[in-house]
């Protein structure tokens, strides 16, 4: 009876310990950054979405269109949106932002990358988990929320 209880406890605790270890390991590393001036393609895992590669139907999401009559720079609003969502900006320049988001319980780190394409009047987005295979749709939901919040801010300008 005592041995069975110990086995059950170990079986119940093992996944929790593994998730904490994965969360800890996801803290190291960084976003892939730009590859030939574009956001990196998503790996062959369901825990990534990107607007950069339209032929990758599994991971594709629509970019944000920059209004032709926009009288303000999108970068400050993009940064505000990241901050409002609880993200931490890691890198930025005139047309690129990299930010991280961490899950509340296990501390899993996801990367959000943004590339402003002024020639096409688009804001490309990529959100991906650093570890694991599945994200239960968290990265796609993050991008959809990001788009809504950003668009709300632009309508106030």
QUIDATA-V722178 format. One record per backbone hydrogen bond with DSSP energy under -0.5 kcal/mol. CO is the residue of the C=O (numbers start at 0). NH is the residue of the N-H. Records with the same first field share a line. If there is no record, write none. Layout:
# QUIDATA-V722178
CO: NH ; NH
This chain:
# QUIDATA-V722178
0: 4
1: 5
2: 6
3: 7
4: 8
5: 9
6: 10
7: 11
8: 12
9: 13
10: 14
11: 15
12: 16
13: 17
14: 18
15: 19
16: 20
17: 21
18: 22
19: 23
20: 24
21: 25
23: 26
24: 27
32: 39
33: 35
34: 37
37: 34
42: 44
46: 128
48: 126
49: 60
51: 53
52: 55
54: 56
55: 58 ; 59
58: 49
63: 122
64: 66
66: 69
72: 76
73: 77
74: 78
75: 79
76: 80
77: 81
78: 82
79: 83
80: 84
81: 86
82: 85
86: 88
87: 99
90: 97
94: 115
95: 92
96: 113
97: 89 ; 90
98: 111
99: 87
100: 109
102: 106
107: 102
108: 129
109: 100
110: 127
111: 98
112: 125
113: 96
114: 116 ; 123
115: 117
116: 120 ; 121
120: 65
121: 116 ; 123
122: 63
123: 114
124: 50
125: 112
126: 48
127: 110
134: 137
136: 140
137: 141
138: 142
139: 143
140: 144
141: 145
142: 146
143: 147
144: 148
145: 149
146: 150
147: 151
148: 152
149: 153
150: 154
151: 155
152: 155 ; 156
153: 156
